[in-house]
Amino acid sequence: MKANIKVIELNSLDRFRKDLFSADSSEAIEKLLNWYIESFGGLNFKFGYDRPIIRARLCSSIEGFSHVSELHSPPPEVASIGRMNEKGSPMFYASYHIGTALAEINAKEGDIIQIGQFQLPNQSDSGIRCLAIGEIYNTYHGTSTISQTMFDEIRKLIDRLGKNDIHGLLSYLYMDALSAELLNDLSASEKDYIYSRTLSRLLLEKHPEIDGLIFPSAKIKGTANISLRPEAVLTKAKVVSSQVIKIIKLYPYGLCDFKVVKQAKGERSDGKIIW
């Protein structure tokens, strides 16, 4: 795990935040964020994961999708603007919990949803490399959305920074929290996702070696989502379960009641799902 500890002075960060949210054009926002990421690089780490990540897709009928490719990100020619992607540049969106995955696609009672579970490599040396946004801020406040091992490592980093440079730690916490705010703003769709998709694109361009970003959910507090480059999913993830469900009842806090309509038995070598 590597961390970029170069920071911006707190008062300068505060002025930057005000300037950013008052910027009146996409060009002005990108210029400001380009300056910002010269110092902010996010928490860059490679990890193995022992349980699948979850992708939810709304279906038009109980038949669901017939091919695993339909559980992946859309092809570039049909990819529209999203929270973490520009038009024509798709990203693969998934969550760590089914309730979060359903909330992120605005699932409603009565909806038919196909749930795909994707297993990532479970060994860190062959695992996914991501930037984790907001996780240092979470750990500072005693919570973690990824894993206990990651929490312990970040606590060591925080302790070291706090002993060596408390103002540097505070600035880093500010940048981590601000970046998370930009990525998980609930009203982002009203602004065409300009802040989140611009920051995501700039971070991916700055770090071509990473597979994606982990960031706090916009819908369910205390949970996280993962956004991956499509090529990383194709080469490093495998569908291990697919089922079609019907939403019976949605409750607050990411809780839901549902009925399994169909459970896949597996898939053929050509990717066709066997029901």
N, C-alpha and C positions, 0 to 999 in steps of 0.2 A: 504494500500500500504506500503510495506516494502522495504528498500534499504540497501544494504550492502555498508558501507562507508569506509571500510578498503581499503587503496590505496597503490600504489607503487610509490616511488619517481620518478620524471619526467625523470631524466637522466638514471635511471635504466630501465624505460619503453622504452626509445629510444634505448638503447642497446638491450633490449629484442626483440623489433620489428625487428631490423637488423638481430639478430641471428635467429629469427623465419623464416624470408623470405630467409635466406641463408641455412637453414637446408636441408640436403640432403637425409633424409629418413623419413618414416612415424613414426618410433620409436622416432626419435629425435624431430619431431614436436609434438608428443603426450607428450613427457616428458616436453618440454617447456610449452605447454598449460596447463598441470597439475599444474605446478608451478604458472602460471598466474592466474588460476581460484581459487587458494587459497585466492586471494585478490579480484578478480572480480566475483561478483555474479549476475550482471544485476539488472534491476529494476523489482522487484517481486511484482505483484499486481493482485487482483481479480476484475473483472469488469463485468457489464451487458452491453449488446450491443443492440441498438435499431434498427439496420438494418442488413440485412443478409450479410454474407461473400460469396464470389463468387469463385466457382471452375469451370474451363474450361477443357474439354476433347475433343481431336480430334476424330472425327467419321469417319468410313470407308464409310458411306453412309448417305443419308438424313433420313434413318429410325432411326438413333440414338441408344441409349442404352435403353433397355426395363425394367431394374430393378434398383432401387435406389442404390443397393450395388455397381453397376458399376460406380457410381459417387463418391464413397468413395475411400480411398487409396487401392492399390492392396494387395492381400494376400501375406504373407511373402515368400511363395515359388517362387513367380515370381517378387518380388521387387528387382530392380536393385539399384546400387549406385546412390544417388541423392545429391542435394545441402545440405540437412539437414539429410540425413539418410545413413546408411551402407546397404550393400547388405543383403537382408533377414529381414531387420528391417524397414518396411515402415513407412512413416509419411504422414499425410494428408496436402496437400498444398492448400492454398486458398489466395485470395486477397480481398482488400476492394473496388476495382473498376473493372468494366468489362474490361476496356482498359488495366489495369495492368495484369489481369488474362490472357488475350489474348497474351500480349507481353511475359509473362513468359513461355508460351508453344510454343513461336515462330510461332504463327499463321500467315498464308499467305493469300493473296487474293485468293478467290475461295475455301478455306477450309470450311469444314462442322464441326461445333463445337457444342457440347452440353454444355449448361450453367446450372449449378446447384446452386441454392441459398440456403444457410444453415443458419437457424436462430439459434443464440446462446441465452442462457437465458438472459432476459432483466433486471434481478435483480442481483445486485452484490453478494448478500449472497448465491445465487445458481449459480453464473456465472463461467466463465472460469478463471483459474489462469494461468498467463503467465509471462515469462520474456520478457520485452520490451528492445530490443537492439538498441542503437542509438537514443533513444527518448530524453534522457537528453541532448545530444549534439545538437539535433534539437531544443529543447526548449530553450536552451541557446542562440541560434541564431534566436529565435523568430518564429519558425515554429512548427507544430505538425502534425503527420500523423494518430493519433488515435482519440482524441476527445478534445474539449475545456476544459472539466472538468479535464482530465488528464493533459493537458497543464498547467492549473492553479495550480494543486497540485505540479507539477514538478518545476514550477517557485518558489513556496514557499520553496521547498527543496534547490534549487540553491541559493536563497537569504540567507537561513540559513547557508549553507556551505560557501558561500562567506564571510559572516560576521565573522564566527568562524575560518575558515582555508582556505585562498585563495589558498595556494599551494595544499591542499587536493582537492579542487574543480577542479583545473587545471588537477591534476592527474586523477581524476574521469572522467573528460571530455575526456582526452586522451584515457583512457581504453574503454569508451563507443564508441568513434569514431573508435578505432582500432578494436574492436569486430565487429562493423557494417561493417568495411572494409573486415574483414575475411569472413563474412557471405554473402555479396552481391557483391563479386568480379566478374566482367563481364567475366573474363578469367578463372573462376574457373573450368569449364568443361575440359579445356586443362590440368589441373593438377589433374584430377579425383576427384575434389571437396575435396581434402585432408584437407585443412584448415577448410572449413565451416562444413563438416560433422564430423570432429574430435571435433571441438569446440562445436557443437550442442550436440553430444553424451555425452561429458564430463559435460556439463551444465545440461542435462536431468538426468544424473546419480547423480550429486551433489544435484539436487532438485527433488527428486522423487514425491513430492507433486504437481508439476506444470503440467499443461496440454499441454504446448507447448511454442513456442517462436514467438514473433512479431519482424520483422526485416525489414530494408529498402529494397525496390525492387531493384534488380540488373538491371532492364530494364527501369523503368520509374522513373525519379528523383522526389523526394518529395512525393512518395507513399510508402505504406507498404504492406508486405505479412504476413501471419500467417501460422505457421507450427504446427500441433497438433498431439498428440499421437492418433492413430486410436481408442483406447478405449474411449477417451474423446469425440470424434465425435459421436460415437455410443450411448453414454449415455447422452450427453449434447447438441447435435445439431439435428436439424430436417430439412429435405428438404422441403422448402415452395414453390419452383418454379423450373420448369425444362423446358427448351426450346432448340430446335435445330435451329441454325442460320447458314447462309451462309455469309462469309465475302465478302463484295462488294469492299471495298476500305480501306486500312490502311494508316493513316496519322501519322506524327511525334507526339510526346508528349502523346502517349497513346490514341489517338483519332481514331475512326473507324466508317465506315458505314457498316451496315449489314442488311440482310433480315431475318425475323423470318420465318422459314420453318414449324416448328411444336411447339405448345405450349401444355404442359401437363395439363390435367384437374385435376390431383391428383394422388393418388396411392392407391393400394389395401392394405389390412392388411398384405399380404405376401410380400409387397415391390414392386410388379409389377407396373410399371408406366402406368397410364391410359391416352391415347392420345385422 
